[in-house]
């Protein structure tokens, strides 16, 4: 009789153990999915910041080019004015 009770107890515990293991696996998978989602959000944020920074650099370069062009025109006007007054 003790052997029968022991066998029934083992059979009862195995499904419970399997259910616990499966629940743990699901919990781990959920945690991993959440972590991956957070990483993707972070990468997206960094990419947006990098794009904005690159656009800022382009705008700064364009402004510097415009100033350089204006300086060249001003030099030409000063030289022409000096030639007229000389």
MOBELTA-V79855 format. One record per pair of residues at least 24 apart in sequence whose C-alpha atoms are under 7 Angstrom apart, sorted by sequence separation. I is the first residue (numbers start at 1). J is the second residue. D is the distance in Angstrom with one decimal. If there is no record, write none. Layout:
i/j/d
I/J/D
I/J/D
This chain:
none
